[in-house]
Amino acid sequence: MGDPVNSPDHYTAGGIETIDYLRAKLSPQEFAGYCRGNVLKYLSRCNNKGGVEDLKKARVYLDWLIQHQERVKT
C-alpha cells in the first residue's frame, strides 16, 4: 500500500502522478486555483472526516502551491 498522503496508489495509475499531469495541462492560474481549492477542501473537512490525515493532505497542496508561486515569480 502506498503513502495515502504523498503518493496514493490511485494517483499513480497509468505511470504518471496526477499532479504532474495537471501541472502540464492547466494554465499557471488554473493550477494555482486547483491547489488552493484542495487546501480549502481538506481544511474544511478535517474535523468531520479525515482528521490529521486531511491536514497533511492540505499541507501537501499548500507546499505545491508555494513551489508553483515561487517558480512563476522567478
C-alpha distances in whole Angstrom, upper triangle without the diagonal:
4,7,8,12,12,10,8,7,10,12,12,13,16,16,17,16,17,19,21,22,23,25,27,28,29,32,32,33,31,28,29,30,26,25,27,27,23,24,26,24,22,25,26,24,22,25,24,21,18,20,19,16,18,20,18,17,21,21,19,21,24,23,23,26,28,27,28,32,32,32,34,37,37
4,6,9,9,6,5,5,9,10,10,12,15,14,15,13,15,16,17,19,20,22,24,25,26,29,29,30,28,24,26,26,23,22,24,24,20,21,24,22,19,22,25,22,21,24,24,20,17,19,17,14,16,18,15,14,18,18,15,18,21,20,19,23,24,23,25,28,29,28,31,33,34
4,6,6,5,5,7,10,11,11,14,17,16,16,13,14,15,17,19,20,21,23,25,25,28,27,28,26,23,24,24,21,19,22,22,18,18,21,20,17,19,22,20,18,21,21,18,15,16,14,11,13,15,11,11,15,15,12,15,18,17,17,20,22,21,22,25,26,26,28,31,31
4,6,6,4,8,9,10,12,14,17,17,16,13,14,14,17,19,19,20,23,24,24,27,26,27,24,21,22,22,19,17,20,19,15,16,18,16,14,16,19,16,15,18,18,15,11,13,12,8,10,12,10,9,13,13,11,14,16,16,16,19,21,21,22,25,26,26,28,31,32
4,6,6,10,11,10,13,16,19,18,16,13,13,13,16,18,17,18,21,22,22,25,23,24,22,19,19,20,17,15,17,17,13,13,16,14,11,14,17,15,13,17,17,14,11,12,10,7,8,10,7,6,9,10,8,10,13,13,13,16,18,18,19,22,23,23,25,27,29
4,6,10,12,10,11,14,17,16,14,10,12,11,13,16,16,16,19,21,21,23,22,23,21,18,18,20,17,14,17,17,14,14,17,16,14,16,19,18,17,20,21,18,15,16,14,10,11,12,9,8,11,10,7,10,12,11,11,15,16,15,17,20,20,21,23,25,26
4,6,8,7,7,11,14,12,11,8,10,10,12,14,15,16,18,20,20,23,22,24,22,18,20,21,17,16,19,19,15,16,20,18,16,19,21,20,19,22,23,19,16,18,16,13,14,15,12,10,14,13,10,12,15,14,13,17,19,17,18,22,23,22,24,27,28
4,5,5,7,9,13,13,12,9,10,11,14,15,16,17,19,20,21,24,24,25,23,20,21,21,18,17,20,19,15,17,19,17,15,19,21,19,18,21,21,17,15,17,16,12,13,15,13,11,14,15,12,14,17,17,16,19,21,20,21,24,25,25,27,30,31
4,5,6,7,10,11,11,9,11,13,15,15,17,19,20,21,22,26,26,27,25,22,24,24,20,20,23,22,18,20,23,20,19,22,24,22,21,24,24,20,18,20,19,16,17,19,17,15,18,19,16,17,21,20,19,22,24,23,24,27,28,27,29,32,33
4,6,6,9,11,11,9,9,12,14,14,15,18,19,19,20,24,25,26,23,20,22,22,18,18,21,20,17,19,22,19,18,22,23,21,21,24,23,19,17,21,20,16,17,19,18,15,18,19,16,17,21,21,19,21,24,23,23,27,28,27,29,32,33
4,6,9,9,8,6,5,8,10,10,11,14,15,16,17,20,21,22,19,17,19,19,16,15,19,18,15,17,20,18,17,20,22,20,21,24,23,20,18,21,20,16,16,18,16,13,16,17,14,14,18,18,15,18,21,20,20,23,25,24,25,28,29
4,6,6,5,5,6,9,10,10,13,14,15,16,18,22,22,24,21,18,21,22,18,18,21,21,18,20,23,21,20,24,25,24,24,27,27,23,21,24,23,19,19,21,19,16,19,19,16,16,20,19,17,20,22,21,21,24,25,24,26,29,29
4,6,7,8,8,12,12,12,14,17,17,17,20,23,24,26,23,21,23,24,20,20,24,23,20,23,25,23,22,26,27,26,26,29,28,25,23,26,25,21,22,24,22,19,22,23,19,20,23,23,20,23,26,24,24,27,29,27,28,32,32
4,6,8,9,13,12,11,14,16,15,16,19,22,24,26,23,21,24,25,21,22,25,25,22,25,27,25,25,29,30,29,29,33,32,28,26,29,29,25,25,27,25,22,24,25,22,21,25,24,21,24,27,25,24,28,29,27,28,32,32
4,7,9,12,11,10,14,15,15,16,19,22,23,26,23,21,24,25,21,22,25,25,23,25,28,26,26,29,31,30,30,33,33,29,27,29,28,25,25,27,24,21,24,24,20,21,24,23,20,23,25,23,22,26,27,25,27,30,30
4,6,8,7,7,10,12,11,13,16,19,19,22,20,17,20,21,18,18,22,22,20,22,25,24,23,26,28,27,27,31,31,28,25,28,27,23,23,24,22,19,21,21,18,17,21,19,17,19,22,19,19,22,23,21,23,26,26
4,5,5,7,9,10,11,13,14,18,18,20,18,15,17,18,15,15,19,19,16,18,21,20,19,23,25,24,24,28,28,24,22,24,23,19,19,21,18,15,17,18,14,14,17,16,13,16,19,17,16,20,21,19,21,24,25
4,5,5,6,9,10,11,12,15,16,18,15,12,15,16,12,13,16,16,14,16,19,18,17,21,22,22,22,26,26,23,21,23,22,19,18,20,18,14,16,17,14,13,16,16,13,15,18,17,16,19,21,19,20,24,25
4,5,5,6,9,10,10,13,13,15,13,9,12,13,10,10,13,14,12,14,17,16,16,19,21,21,21,25,25,23,21,23,21,18,17,18,16,13,14,14,11,10,13,12,9,11,14,13,12,15,17,16,17,20,21
4,5,5,6,9,10,13,13,15,14,11,13,15,13,12,16,17,15,17,20,20,20,23,25,25,25,29,29,26,24,26,25,22,21,21,19,16,17,17,14,13,15,14,11,13,15,13,12,16,17,15,16,20,20
4,5,5,6,9,12,13,15,13,11,14,15,13,13,17,17,16,19,21,20,21,24,25,25,26,30,30,27,25,28,27,23,22,23,21,18,19,20,16,15,18,17,14,15,18,16,14,18,19,17,18,21,22
4,5,5,6,9,10,12,9,7,11,12,9,10,14,14,13,16,18,18,18,21,23,23,24,28,28,25,24,26,25,22,21,22,20,17,17,18,15,13,15,16,12,13,16,15,12,15,18,16,16,19,21
4,6,6,8,8,11,9,6,9,11,10,10,14,15,14,16,19,19,20,22,24,25,25,29,30,27,26,27,26,23,22,22,20,17,17,18,15,12,14,14,10,11,14,12,9,12,14,12,12,16,17
4,6,8,9,12,11,9,12,14,13,14,17,18,18,20,22,22,23,26,27,28,29,33,33,30,29,31,30,27,25,26,24,21,21,21,18,16,18,18,14,14,17,15,12,15,17,14,14,18,18
4,7,9,11,9,9,12,13,12,14,17,17,17,20,22,22,23,26,27,27,29,32,32,30,29,31,30,27,25,26,25,22,22,23,20,17,19,19,16,16,19,17,14,17,19,16,16,19,20
4,6,8,6,6,9,10,9,11,14,14,15,17,19,19,21,23,24,25,27,30,31,29,28,29,29,26,24,25,24,21,20,21,18,15,17,18,14,13,16,16,12,14,17,15,14,17,19
4,5,5,6,9,10,10,12,14,15,17,18,20,21,23,24,26,27,29,32,32,31,30,31,31,28,26,26,25,22,21,22,20,17,18,18,15,13,16,15,11,13,15,13,11,15,16
4,6,5,6,9,10,11,12,14,16,17,19,20,21,23,24,26,27,31,32,30,29,30,29,27,25,24,24,21,19,20,18,15,15,15,12,10,12,12,8,9,12,10,8,11,13
4,5,5,6,9,10,11,12,14,15,17,18,20,21,22,24,26,29,30,29,28,29,28,27,24,24,23,21,19,19,18,15,15,16,13,11,13,14,10,10,13,13,10,12,15
4,5,5,6,9,10,10,12,14,15,16,18,20,21,23,24,28,28,27,26,27,27,25,22,23,22,19,18,19,17,14,15,16,13,11,14,15,11,12,16,15,13,16,18
4,5,5,6,9,10,11,12,14,15,17,18,20,21,23,26,27,25,24,25,25,23,20,20,19,16,15,16,14,11,12,13,10,8,12,12,8,10,13,12,11,14,17
4,5,5,6,9,10,11,12,14,16,17,18,20,21,25,26,25,23,24,23,22,19,19,18,16,14,14,13,10,10,11,9,6,9,10,7,8,11,12,10,13,15
4,5,5,6,9,10,11,12,14,15,16,18,20,23,24,23,22,23,23,22,18,18,19,16,14,15,14,11,11,13,11,9,12,14,11,11,15,15,14,16,19
4,6,5,6,9,10,10,12,14,15,17,18,22,22,21,20,21,21,19,16,17,17,14,12,14,13,9,11,13,10,9,13,14,11,13,16,16,15,18,21
4,5,5,6,9,10,11,12,14,16,17,20,21,20,18,19,19,17,14,14,14,11,9,10,9,5,7,9,7,6,9,11,9,11,14,15,14,17,19
4,5,5,6,9,10,11,12,14,16,19,20,19,18,19,18,17,14,14,14,12,9,11,11,7,7,10,10,7,10,13,11,11,15,16,15,17,20
4,5,5,6,9,10,10,12,14,17,18,17,17,18,18,17,13,14,15,12,10,12,12,9,10,13,12,10,14,16,14,15,18,19,19,21,23
4,5,5,6,8,10,11,12,15,16,15,14,15,15,13,10,11,12,8,7,10,10,7,9,12,11,10,13,15,14,16,19,20,19,22,24
4,5,5,6,8,10,11,14,15,15,13,14,13,13,9,9,10,8,4,7,8,6,6,10,10,9,12,14,14,15,17,19,19,21,23
4,6,5,6,9,10,13,14,14,14,14,14,14,10,10,12,11,7,10,12,10,10,13,14,12,15,17,17,17,20,22,21,23,26
4,6,5,6,9,12,12,11,11,12,14,13,9,10,12,10,8,12,13,10,12,15,15,14,17,19,19,20,23,24,24,26,28
4,5,5,6,9,10,9,8,9,10,9,5,6,9,7,5,9,10,9,11,14,14,14,17,19,19,20,23,24,24,26,29
4,6,5,8,10,10,10,9,10,10,7,6,9,9,6,9,12,11,11,14,15,15,17,19,20,20,23,25,25,26,29
4,6,8,8,9,10,10,12,13,9,9,13,12,10,13,15,14,14,17,18,18,20,22,23,23,25,27,27,28,31
4,6,5,6,7,8,11,11,7,9,12,11,10,14,15,15,16,19,20,19,22,24,24,25,28,29,29,31,34
4,6,5,5,4,7,8,5,6,10,10,9,12,14,14,15,18,19,19,21,23,24,25,27,29,30,31,34
4,6,7,5,9,11,9,9,13,13,13,15,18,18,18,21,23,23,24,27,28,28,30,33,33,34,37
4,7,7,11,12,10,12,15,15,15,18,19,19,20,23,24,24,26,29,29,30,32,34,35,36,39
4,6,10,9,8,11,13,12,13,16,17,18,19,22,23,23,25,27,28,29,31,33,33,35,38
4,6,6,5,8,10,10,11,13,15,15,17,19,20,21,23,25,26,27,29,31,32,33,35
4,5,5,7,9,10,11,13,15,16,17,19,21,21,23,25,26,27,29,31,32,33,35
4,5,5,6,9,10,11,13,14,15,16,19,20,21,23,24,25,27,29,30,31,33
4,5,5,6,9,10,11,13,14,15,17,19,20,21,23,24,26,27,29,30,32
4,5,5,6,9,10,11,12,14,15,16,18,20,21,22,24,26,27,29,31
4,5,5,6,9,10,10,12,14,15,16,18,20,21,22,24,25,27,29
4,5,5,6,9,10,10,13,14,15,17,18,20,21,23,24,26,27
4,5,5,6,9,10,11,12,14,15,17,18,20,21,23,25,26
4,5,5,6,9,10,10,12,14,15,16,18,20,21,22,25
4,5,5,6,9,10,10,12,14,15,16,18,20,21,23
4,5,5,6,9,10,11,12,14,15,17,18,20,22
4,5,5,6,9,10,10,12,14,15,16,18,20
4,5,5,6,9,10,10,12,14,15,16,19
4,5,5,6,8,10,11,12,14,15,17
4,5,5,6,9,10,11,12,14,16
4,5,5,6,9,10,10,12,14
4,5,5,6,9,10,11,13
4,6,5,6,9,10,11
4,5,5,6,9,10
4,5,5,6,9
4,6,5,6
4,6,5
4,6
4
